[in-house]
Structures are given as C-alpha cells and as structure tokens.
Amino acid sequence: MAKPVPGLPTRDQILDFIAASDTPAGKREIARAFGLTAQQKIALKALLKDMADEGLIDSAPGRAFHKMGGLPKVTVLKIVDVDDGGNVWAQPERWEADGVPIPRIRVRERKRGALGIGQRVLARTEETGNGWTAHSMKVLAPASEQILGVLREEGSGPLKRYWLTGVEKKERREFPVSDTGDAQAGDLVLCEIAGRPPRITVRVVQRLGDPFAPRSFSLIAIHKLGIPDVFSEDTLDEARRSAAQALGEDREDLRHLPIVAIDPADARDHDDAVWAAPDDDPANEGGWQAVVAIADVSFYVRPGSDLDREARRRGNSVYFPDRVVPMLPEILSADVCSLKEGEDRAALACHLRISPAGVLLSWRFSRAVVRIAANLAYEDAQAAIDQKQDLGLGHGLQNLWSCWRALAKARDAREPLDLDLPERRVVLDEKGRILSVAPRERLDAHRLIEDYMIAANVAAAKALEAKKAPVMYRVHQAPSREKLVALKDYLDTFDVPFALGQVVKPATFNRILDRIGDADFRPQVMEQVLRTQTQAYYAPANHGHFGLSLGSYAHFTSPIRRYADLVVHRVLVAAYALGPGGLAPADDEMERIGENISQLERRAMEAERDTIDRYVAAFLSERVGDEVEVRITGVQNYGFFATVEGIGGDGLMPVRDLGGEYFRFDEAGRTLTGEDSGDQYALGQRLRLRLAEANPVSGALRFEPPGGLGAAPSPRGHRGGGGKNGGPRRIVKRGRPANIRHDGKKRR
C-alpha cells in the first residue's frame, strides 16, 4: 500500500467536501479547498482514481465528482412522469452507480405546466429529508422516456389508429401511437414517449415480437426492470480464462466422501452438497459430523476483476420458469463452479460437529476438492429414503436423514416462524409452452437441505465473529409496533386474541396459527402474518434473524447466485488464510454493498413474481368464461380481490358489477356488506366466480358473478357484520361510477 502523502486530504475529507459543496466539485476545486501543492495535486489525481475504482465516487459530466449512489450538484434529468396533482418527476439521464436504484426526483418548475414527459432539463439537485429535489435551470433538446407495451389496432381504413397498452397492471393509460415502425397489431414493442399532457404520444423504437410466445413473459420483466442479461465480451473472455485455472494443490482432499447434491429437478446450477456420518469422538457419543461443501466461487472470481464488477452490478441470479439470468457467465455458473456428479470441483467446505440434540458444537472451514457422488432431485431423494434404497451410496442417505433429525430437534426447540405458504411452480414443455401451474410439493427432503444450509450459515457468521472480521449478515428484524397493531385489528375480526403487551417472538405467531387450526381463513391469516414481518436485508451490523430465531446469521451457501455469499466467502478466506481471492472490506464499503444487493434482491423478487403472474394468466386465459373456485385476498371500497384456488393469480371483482344494491365497506374488518341482502364479502372467504378476463401481458385477472354482470355470487362462510371494531364505514353503490371507463380503468 502506498504511503500517505503529507497534506493530502483523506478519503472521508474528500467525500465530506463533495457533499457539502454548493457547486460542482472537480479536482481543481478539491485541490484549491485543501491548498495543495503541485506535487500533492499529482497524488490527488491518483487518489481520486482509486476512490472511483473502489466505488466511493463517480465523475459527473464536466469532470466534477459526487458520491457514488448520489447525484451531481448540476446534472441533466429526463422527465418521466407528471402526476394528477401536476407534480413533475424526473430521473438522471446518465446513471452508472452499479447496484444502486435510479433515484426518482421531484422537479420544481419556474413556471407550472412548462415541463412534459420526455423533456430533458439541466437542473441543480439537492438531497432533502424526503428524497431528492431538483430546480430546473434550462430546458434542453427533447428526448424520450421508454415504455414497454402491446400494440392495439382500432378502426379501419383512413380511420385506423394504433394504441399502446402498457404491460403494467397499474398502468391506467393507453397511449396513441404516432409511428408503429415495422410492428403490427398485437406485437410486444418498446416505445418512446413524447409530448406533454394532454397530448402524449408514443413511437415504436423496437419490435420484440409476439407477447404470448414462449420466453416473452420473462423478457417483459427483464426490459421493464432493467435487469442486465448480456455479458460483455471482455467479461466472457475473463470467465473463460478463469475457468481454465487448475484447482490448486493446497486443498483438503474430500473426494473419498460420498457427498450428495440435492436440488430441484430443473436446477440450472448446483451450489451446495452435503455429507454426514456418526461422530467417532467419544465426547460426542450419538452425535454427528457433517460437511456442507459449497462451490468455491471466490477462487474463480477475484476482487476488482471484470467478473467481480459485473457480479456486483447484478447482485444475484434471477430465476424465471423459462430461463435464468445468471450473476456469473454460464461457463462458471452452470459448469466449472457447479457441483456436478463425478467431476472434481473446488469447494469451500464447512465441517460441523453436531450433538445428538442438534446443537452445533464446533466448526471449521477449508478449501477442498470434492467429487459429488450423486446429483439428486428432491423427489428422487425423498422416494429413495421412503423406500429404504441406497442408490449406490451405502448408508449415505440414511446418515444424512438421521443427522437431519437431530438438526430438526434443535430447530423445533428454538421455534422459528413456521409459515407454510405454497410456492407456485410453472411447468413448461421443451418448446416453452405451459403444461401446468400448481403449488410446489413440500417434502422432508426440502427441509433437510434447508436445515443443513442454515447450520452452515450460522457457522460462517460465528467463524467470522471469532476472528473479529467483517460479516455480511442476513438481517431480519422483529415486526414494528405499527404492524403488530394492524395485525391485532385484523385478528379481532376473527375473534382471535392477540395481546400487544407481550414480548413478540416467532413462536408467538406460531401459536396464533395453532389456535386457528384448519379453519377456512387459515391461509389468509398466514399471509397477514407474513405481511406483518419486516423485509430481510444484508448489512454488516448484526440485528439477528427474527424469523429463524437466530442471533447470528449470514448467507454462505449460494455464491454462484448471490453476491452476499461471495462476500462472506472472501472474508472467510482472508480471515483464516485459506489462499488467494480473500478480501475483508471496510465497514462503510460493506454497508454500501449490503444496501446495493438488498435493493437488487428486491428487484429480482419483483421480476420473478411478475413473470409467474403472467404465466398464470396465460394458463388461465383458456378458461375465460368458466366458473372457478376463488378465495378473497383483499377487500376495498371498490370491490374485492380474489385468488384462484390451487393455481394463484390475483384478480379483481368490481363492486359495480354486483348489481344495484348499496354495499357498506368496513375498513377495520375489511368487509363489504349488502344493505338489503346482508350478503357479505370478507377476507379468506371462498366462493365461485366467473373468470371474465385473463391478460398474460400484464398478469391481471378480472372476475364476474357466475350469473353474469349484476348478479351476486353466493358467499360461503359468512363471518358476521362489518364495523365490529368501530372502523369507518363507506357506502358503495353497485353500478358504474362516472370516473370509471368500461374496462374498469380510471380516467386521467
């Protein structure tokens, strides 16, 4: 490391100066502020380059600097929205802060109504308590915001017009198309928006093809959320060179162990494999020794490399039914780093000693070479253990299951949150067409792998704590009082008691579900309990993992697909001197990485969820007009939302379509009650509705009563009158309000 130059400001001093400066701060302004000599200015240039490489600062146009993840003091913004209140919203035209979400900035205009969507402005920015604000200085040459949608044709001959229907469920507008290019009606297209309200039009800039074709649903999510899905040639070249490395000689040889990888049948990569056997140490009689072998990605992806920068920019792999957008190039993610049967692979091995009661007694980490004895699907592993087959693994599977039963005892003793919410699985044929959509079966084999992974994750966190090394914790904090109050109000509508004064633990929520038993509303209560929880995130400060009921927890087991795990691997390698590829970032750098990858994880979850919704809507589109069993998942003053039983997919049943009766909306009890009939629609209720619309492009569903518009569906499982807790009531009339179009979308 280079020696500090006397008189040269520190990194923190430079960051503080950039943040406090009222004008753009370039190298000249920094040098003047600190009174640097000519020799010191040369050293400052090198320091600023290092800070940019480290992700501390970024260079704005005109060579001014700003904190990475922040905005330049003066910059070019593009207007992306003008809301109903006349507020103007913008985004930076140039944004290269890897992993940091693009900020949404409120623009203050000199003259109200002067700016429209697609315009570019030179603006002075400032960060306030409510986010970013910009003051428009000059309107620049026009540019356009882009939107993804489907072309719709209206009329014929000289009266023919084209409209763009956006892919967003919540998009209320259709845009007139000024130029369709080579696209046809029904095509999925990328368009530029231009103009200002009320004269906004769009122009097709890219035709993406048939929105209903295989692989289009995930393509929509990739474009909509800006997920990087193409690697540069430089990154691919580096991946090929890295993959060609020898495994190295300083590895513990574990190839004699019958280590098994158990994954989904359609897994694209294999991060982890497990082995267990009775412990031969008399001090742990009846206990177990186990190895959790994890792909040694840190050996292949070195800090500061192109591969590393791209992995950090992506944050994680994104999994769709028809494809995976990997964090690492496939030569690594699906080949060299993937733990494949019969192949020698580099691994970071977690060696565990486990008591008969499932308590972790000790752990150590080593760089190892492994040879996987079998790659098994969950279903095959479960069938083998149920039928007492060894699959040529001797006692390997039996030992895995016996050791897991000990781990399960420890899990039951600490009582983590137990929400058994079904996961939807979309099954495609070889051409990408939908074969089925159904809840994924939950097997003991799934729980087994989860418990081994949790044990290794705990060991990784504690091993780093023992060395006082930085840890990228997976943090899940206890619910806020506000959410607990909302849960209490909700449970009161079911006459389920919930005391606010108690110390809330995961077991508290488990007791609620035990009390409910198999009641019809159990799934809805589980979903409400899930909504009560805080969102997990990554950070170097340890606040524990509430849901798992663990004090120290890090993600260690999936470095192929999660950057957080790669960080943990690198720190373990550095802390325990396990060879090349180690790194122990400073706390502020760990905090930035944690914030970035937490945001990118949420982006991936949104993309995966939206794509599943589109597949479900496509699957149900063949049943439009049929009656389906649904369960009410949400109630509002304008109607209720319901999900199709056994398949999923949420849709709206508008109250206007139920007839001419007045309905009272109880906000506290979340019910709609007919004034004349007494018919009530409430959360968790099951009933039959007609599927009126299923839109695969947006993923939206819409329902009607079985008897057609104006006929009331027959609710089952009435729960009593609304307003039980004195919540505000609203009167809702069946019929079409003046501000609703024929398709249910509000006019703007």
Residue pairs with C-beta under 8 A, 6 or more apart in sequence:
5 39
5 40
5 43
7 34
7 35
7 36
7 37
7 40
8 34
8 36
8 40
8 43
8 44
8 47
9 17
9 30
9 34
9 44
11 47
11 51
11 56
13 34
14 30
14 47
14 48
14 51
14 57
15 56
15 57
15 67
17 25
17 30
17 33
17 34
18 25
18 30
18 57
18 65
18 66
18 67
19 67
19 70
21 29
21 73
22 73
23 29
23 73
23 74
24 60
24 62
24 64
24 72
24 73
24 74
25 64
25 65
25 66
25 73
26 62
26 63
26 64
26 65
27 41
27 44
27 45
27 48
27 63
27 65
29 64
30 44
30 48
30 65
31 40
31 41
31 44
36 44
48 57
48 65
51 57
52 58
52 59
53 304
54 589
55 68
55 98
55 589
55 592
56 67
56 68
57 65
57 66
57 67
57 68
58 65
58 66
58 67
58 68
58 96
58 97
59 65
60 66
60 72
60 73
60 74
60 75
61 72
61 75
61 76
61 94
64 72
64 73
64 74
66 72
66 73
68 97
68 100
68 592
69 97
69 100
69 592
69 596
70 127
71 92
71 103
71 105
71 125
71 127
71 132
72 125
73 124
73 125
74 122
74 123
74 124
74 125
74 137
75 92
75 93
75 94
75 122
75 123
75 125
76 92
76 93
76 94
76 120
76 121
76 122
76 123
76 140
77 90
77 91
77 92
77 93
77 105
77 107
77 120
77 121
77 123
77 134
78 90
78 91
78 92
78 93
78 118
78 119
78 120
78 143
78 145
79 88
79 89
79 90
79 107
79 115
79 116
79 117
79 118
79 119
79 120
79 121
79 145
80 89
80 90
80 91
80 104
80 117
80 145
81 88
81 89
81 117
82 88
82 89
82 115
82 116
82 117
82 196
82 197
83 89
84 748
86 112
86 113
87 106
88 106
88 107
88 109
88 115
89 104
89 105
89 106
89 107
90 104
90 105
90 106
90 107
90 121
90 123
90 134
91 102
91 103
91 104
91 105
92 102
92 103
92 105
93 120
93 143
95 102
98 309
98 312
98 313
98 596
99 312
99 313
99 315
99 593
99 596
99 597
99 599
99 600
100 595
100 596
100 599
101 599
101 603
103 131
103 132
104 131
104 132
105 125
105 131
105 132
105 133
105 134
106 131
106 132
106 133
106 134
107 115
107 121
107 123
107 133
107 134
107 135
107 136
108 133
108 134
108 135
108 136
109 115
109 136
110 136
113 196
114 139
115 121
115 136
115 139
115 196
116 195
116 196
116 197
116 200
117 145
117 193
117 194
117 195
117 196
117 197
117 200
118 142
118 143
118 144
118 145
118 192
118 193
118 194
118 195
119 139
119 140
119 142
119 143
119 196
120 139
120 140
120 141
120 142
120 143
121 134
121 136
121 137
121 138
121 139
121 140
122 136
122 137
122 138
122 140
123 134
123 135
123 136
123 137
124 134
124 135
124 137
125 132
125 133
125 134
125 135
126 132
126 133
126 134
126 135
127 133
142 194
144 192
144 193
144 194
144 203
145 192
145 193
146 190
146 191
146 192
146 193
146 205
147 164
147 166
147 175
147 190
147 191
147 193
147 202
148 166
148 167
148 188
148 189
148 190
148 191
148 208
148 220
148 223
148 224
149 164
149 165
149 166
149 167
149 175
149 188
149 189
149 191
149 202
150 164
150 165
150 167
150 186
150 187
150 188
150 189
150 211
150 697
151 162
151 163
151 164
151 177
151 180
151 183
151 184
151 185
151 186
151 187
151 189
151 204
152 162
152 163
152 164
152 165
152 174
152 185
152 186
153 160
153 161
153 162
153 185
154 160
154 161
154 162
154 163
155 161
161 176
161 177
162 176
162 177
162 180
162 185
163 174
163 175
163 176
163 177
164 174
164 175
164 176
164 177
164 189
164 191
164 202
165 171
165 174
165 697
166 173
166 174
166 175
166 698
167 188
167 220
167 224
167 697
167 698
168 224
168 698
169 698
169 699
169 700
171 698
172 745
172 746
172 748
173 200
173 748
175 191
175 193
175 200
175 201
175 202
176 200
176 201
176 202
177 191
177 201
177 202
177 203
177 204
178 194
178 201
178 202
178 203
179 203
179 204
180 204
181 189
181 203
181 204
181 205
181 207
182 207
183 189
183 204
183 207
186 210
186 211
187 207
187 208
187 209
187 210
187 211
188 207
188 208
188 209
188 210
188 211
188 216
188 219
188 220
188 697
189 204
189 205
189 206
189 207
189 208
190 204
190 205
190 206
190 208
190 223
191 202
191 203
191 204
191 205
192 202
192 203
192 205
193 200
193 201
193 202
194 200
194 201
194 202
194 203
195 201
208 216
208 219
208 223
209 216
210 216
211 220
211 696
211 697
212 618
212 696
212 697
213 432
214 322
214 428
214 431
214 432
214 433
215 322
215 323
215 432
217 320
217 321
217 322
217 611
217 614
217 615
217 618
217 696
218 320
218 321
218 322
218 323
218 607
218 611
220 610
220 611
220 614
220 697
221 227
221 320
221 606
221 607
221 608
221 610
221 611
221 614
222 229
222 318
222 325
222 607
224 607
224 610
225 603
225 606
225 607
227 314
227 318
227 325
227 603
227 604
227 607
228 310
228 313
228 314
228 325
229 325
231 239
231 310
231 329
232 306
232 310
234 306
235 306
235 307
235 310
235 329
236 329
236 331
238 305
238 306
238 307
239 307
239 328
239 329
239 331
239 332
240 331
242 300
242 301
242 302
242 305
242 307
242 332
243 300
243 331
243 332
243 335
243 336
245 299
245 300
247 344
247 346
247 369
248 299
248 346
248 367
248 579
250 367
250 579
251 346
251 366
251 367
251 368
251 369
252 349
252 366
252 367
252 368
252 369
253 368
253 369
254 291
254 293
254 347
254 349
254 368
254 369
254 370
255 344
255 369
255 370
255 371
257 275
257 291
257 370
258 275
258 373
258 374
258 393
258 394
258 396
259 273
259 274
259 275
259 291
259 293
259 370
259 371
259 372
259 373
260 273
260 274
260 275
260 372
260 373
260 374
260 376
260 381
260 393
260 396
260 397
260 400
261 270
261 272
261 273
261 274
261 339
261 341
261 372
261 374
261 375
261 376
262 274
262 376
262 377
262 378
262 381
262 445
262 448
262 449
263 270
263 375
263 376
263 377
263 378
264 377
264 378
265 377
265 378
265 379
265 380
268 319
268 324
268 326
268 333
268 334
269 317
269 324
269 326
269 333
269 334
269 337
269 338
269 560
269 561
270 295
270 338
270 339
270 340
270 372
270 375
271 294
271 295
271 338
271 339
271 557
271 558
271 559
271 560
271 561
272 292
272 293
272 294
272 295
272 339
272 449
272 452
272 453
272 557
272 558
273 292
273 293
273 339
273 347
273 370
273 372
274 290
274 291
274 292
274 293
274 400
274 449
274 452
275 290
275 291
275 293
275 396
275 399
275 400
276 288
276 289
276 290
276 291
276 399
276 400
276 402
276 403
276 404
277 288
277 289
277 290
277 395
277 399
277 403
278 286
278 287
278 288
278 289
278 399
279 285
279 287
279 288
279 289
279 353
279 354
280 289
281 287
281 289
281 353
284 353
284 355
284 356
284 361
285 356
286 356
287 353
287 354
287 355
287 356
287 361
287 406
288 352
288 353
288 354
288 399
288 402
288 403
288 406
289 351
289 352
289 353
289 354
290 351
290 352
290 354
290 403
290 452
290 455
291 349
291 350
291 351
291 352
292 349
292 350
292 352
292 452
292 453
292 455
292 456
292 557
293 339
293 347
293 348
293 349
293 350
293 368
293 370
294 347
294 348
294 349
294 350
294 456
294 556
294 557
294 558
294 559
294 565
294 569
295 337
295 338
295 339
295 345
295 346
295 347
295 348
295 559
295 560
296 337
296 345
296 346
296 347
296 348
296 367
296 569
297 328
297 332
297 337
297 559
297 560
297 565
297 566
297 569
298 348
298 559
298 566
298 569
298 570
298 573
298 581
298 582
299 346
299 367
299 579
299 580
299 581
300 307
300 332
300 336
300 337
300 346
301 307
301 308
301 311
301 328
301 332
301 566
301 581
302 308
302 580
302 581
303 570
303 581
303 583
307 328
307 329
307 332
311 327
311 328
311 563
311 566
312 563
312 593
312 596
312 597
314 325
314 327
314 563
314 600
315 327
315 562
315 563
315 596
315 597
315 599
315 600
315 601
315 603
315 604
316 327
316 561
316 562
316 563
316 597
316 600
316 601
316 604
317 324
317 325
317 326
317 327
317 328
317 333
317 560
317 561
317 562
317 604
318 324
318 325
318 604
318 607
318 608
319 608
320 607
320 608
320 611
321 426
321 427
321 428
321 611
321 612
321 615
322 428
322 432
326 333
326 334
326 560
326 561
327 333
327 560
327 561
327 562
327 563
328 337
328 560
332 560
333 560
333 561
336 345
337 345
337 346
337 559
337 560
338 345
338 560
339 345
339 347
339 370
339 372
339 375
340 372
340 375
341 372
341 373
341 374
341 375
342 371
342 372
343 371
343 372
344 369
344 370
344 371
345 369
345 370
345 371
345 372
346 367
346 368
346 369
347 367
347 368
347 369
347 370
348 365
348 366
348 367
348 368
348 569
348 572
348 573
348 578
349 365
349 366
349 367
349 368
349 370
350 363
350 364
350 365
350 456
350 459
350 460
350 556
351 363
351 364
351 365
351 366
352 360
352 362
352 363
352 455
352 456
352 459
353 360
353 361
353 362
353 363
354 360
354 361
354 403
354 406
354 407
354 455
355 361
355 406
356 406
357 406
357 409
357 410
357 413
358 406
358 407
358 408
358 409
358 410
358 411
358 413
359 410
360 455
360 458
360 459
363 459
363 462
363 463
364 463
365 459
365 460
365 463
365 572
365 576
365 578
366 578
367 573
367 578
367 579
373 393
373 396
374 391
374 392
374 393
376 384
376 391
378 443
378 445
378 446
378 449
379 441
379 443
379 445
381 397
381 445
382 443
382 444
382 445
383 389
384 390
384 391
384 397
385 397
385 398
385 401
385 444
385 445
389 397
390 396
390 397
390 398
391 397
400 448
401 444
401 448
404 447
404 448
404 451
404 452
407 451
407 452
407 455
408 447
408 451
411 451
411 454
414 549
414 550
415 505
415 506
415 507
415 510
415 549
416 506
416 547
416 548
416 549
416 550
417 506
417 509
417 510
417 529
417 533
417 546
417 547
417 548
417 549
418 506
418 510
418 513
419 509
419 513
419 526
419 529
419 530
420 442
420 526
421 523
421 526
421 527
421 530
422 439
422 440
422 442
423 439
423 440
424 437
424 438
424 439
424 440
424 612
424 616
424 647
424 648
425 437
425 438
425 439
425 440
426 434
426 436
426 437
426 612
426 615
426 616
426 619
427 434
427 435
427 436
427 437
427 438
428 434
428 435
429 435
434 615
434 618
434 619
436 619
437 615
437 616
437 619
437 647
437 648
438 646
438 647
439 646
439 648
453 557
454 548
454 550
454 553
456 556
456 557
457 474
457 553
457 554
457 555
457 556
457 557
458 550
458 552
458 553
459 556
460 554
460 556
460 568
460 572
461 471
461 473
461 542
461 552
461 553
461 554
462 552
463 572
463 575
463 576
464 470
464 471
464 554
464 568
464 571
464 572
464 575
465 471
465 552
467 575
467 576
469 571
469 572
469 574
469 575
469 584
470 540
470 571
470 584
470 585
470 586
470 587
470 590
471 540
471 542
471 552
471 554
471 568
471 571
472 538
472 539
472 540
472 554
472 555
472 564
472 567
472 568
472 571
472 590
472 593
472 594
473 538
473 539
473 540
473 541
473 542
473 543
473 552
473 553
473 554
474 536
474 537
474 538
474 545
474 553
474 554
474 555
474 564
475 536
475 537
475 538
475 539
475 541
475 542
475 543
475 544
475 545
476 533
476 534
476 536
476 544
476 545
476 546
476 547
476 548
477 534
477 543
477 544
477 546
478 504
478 534
478 546
479 487
479 504
479 532
479 533
479 534
479 546
480 534
481 500
483 531
483 532
483 533
483 534
484 498
484 500
484 504
484 532
485 500
486 532
487 498
487 528
487 529
487 532
488 498
488 500
489 668
489 725
489 727
490 528
490 670
490 683
491 497
491 498
491 512
491 525
492 498
492 724
492 725
493 668
493 669
493 670
493 671
493 682
493 683
493 719
493 724
493 725
494 516
494 521
494 525
494 719
496 512
496 515
496 516
496 525
498 512
502 508
505 549
506 546
506 547
506 548
506 549
507 549
509 529
509 532
512 525
512 529
513 522
513 525
513 526
513 529
516 522
516 525
520 684
520 685
520 686
520 717
521 683
521 684
521 685
521 717
521 719
522 684
523 631
523 684
524 631
524 632
524 633
524 683
524 684
525 684
527 633
528 683
533 546
533 547
534 546
535 602
536 545
536 547
537 594
537 598
538 555
538 564
538 593
538 594
538 595
538 597
538 598
538 601
539 590
539 591
539 594
539 595
539 598
540 587
540 590
540 591
540 594
541 591
542 551
542 552
544 550
544 551
544 552
544 553
545 551
545 553
554 564
554 568
555 562
555 564
555 565
555 568
556 565
556 568
556 569
556 572
557 565
558 565
559 565
559 566
559 568
559 569
562 597
563 593
563 597
563 600
564 594
564 597
567 585
567 590
567 593
569 581
570 581
570 582
570 583
570 584
571 582
571 583
571 584
571 585
572 578
572 582
573 579
573 580
573 581
573 582
573 583
574 582
574 583
574 584
575 582
575 584
585 593
610 699
612 648
613 649
613 650
613 699
614 696
614 697
614 698
614 699
615 696
616 644
616 647
616 648
616 649
616 699
617 649
617 694
617 695
617 696
617 698
617 699
617 700
617 701
618 694
618 696
619 647
620 628
620 644
620 647
620 649
620 691
620 694
620 701
621 694
621 695
621 696
623 691
623 694
624 691
624 692
624 693
624 694
625 690
625 691
625 692
626 690
626 691
627 688
627 689
627 690
627 691
627 706
628 644
628 645
628 688
628 689
628 690
628 691
629 644
629 645
629 646
629 686
629 687
629 688
630 642
630 643
630 644
630 645
630 651
630 686
630 687
630 688
630 689
630 703
631 642
631 643
631 645
631 684
631 685
631 686
632 640
632 641
632 642
632 681
632 682
632 683
632 684
632 685
632 686
632 687
633 641
633 642
633 643
633 650
633 683
634 640
634 641
634 650
634 670
634 683
635 641
635 665
635 670
635 671
635 672
635 681
635 682
635 683
636 665
637 655
637 665
637 672
637 730
637 732
638 654
638 655
638 656
638 732
639 652
639 653
639 654
639 655
639 656
639 657
639 672
640 652
640 653
640 655
640 672
640 681
641 650
641 651
641 652
641 653
642 650
642 651
642 653
642 687
642 689
642 703
643 649
643 650
643 651
644 651
644 691
644 701
645 686
649 694
649 699
649 701
650 701
651 691
651 693
651 694
651 700
651 701
651 702
651 703
652 700
652 701
652 702
652 703
652 744
653 681
653 689
653 702
653 703
653 704
653 705
653 713
654 702
654 744
655 663
655 672
655 732
655 734
656 734
656 735
656 736
656 737
656 740
657 704
657 705
657 709
657 710
657 734
658 705
658 710
658 711
658 712
658 713
658 734
659 710
659 711
659 712
659 734
660 710
660 733
660 734
660 735
661 674
661 675
661 676
661 677
661 712
661 733
661 734
662 674
662 675
662 676
662 731
662 732
662 733
662 734
663 672
663 673
663 674
663 675
663 731
663 732
663 733
663 734
664 672
664 673
664 675
664 722
664 723
664 729
664 730
664 731
664 732
665 671
665 672
665 722
665 729
665 730
665 731
665 732
666 672
666 673
666 722
666 723
666 724
666 727
666 729
667 727
667 728
667 729
667 730
668 723
668 724
668 725
668 726
668 727
668 728
669 682
669 722
669 723
669 724
669 725
669 727
670 682
670 683
671 680
671 681
671 682
671 683
671 719
671 721
671 722
672 680
672 681
672 682
672 722
672 732
673 679
673 680
673 681
673 721
673 722
674 680
674 712
675 731
677 712
679 712
679 715
680 715
680 718
680 719
680 720
680 721
680 722
681 715
682 715
682 718
682 719
682 722
684 717
685 715
685 716
685 717
685 719
686 716
686 717
687 713
687 714
687 715
687 716
688 706
688 713
688 714
689 703
689 704
689 705
689 706
689 713
690 703
690 704
690 705
690 706
690 708
691 701
691 702
691 703
692 702
692 703
692 704
693 700
693 701
693 702
694 700
694 701
695 701
702 744
705 711
705 712
705 713
706 713
710 734
722 729
723 729
739 746
739 747
740 746
740 747
741 747
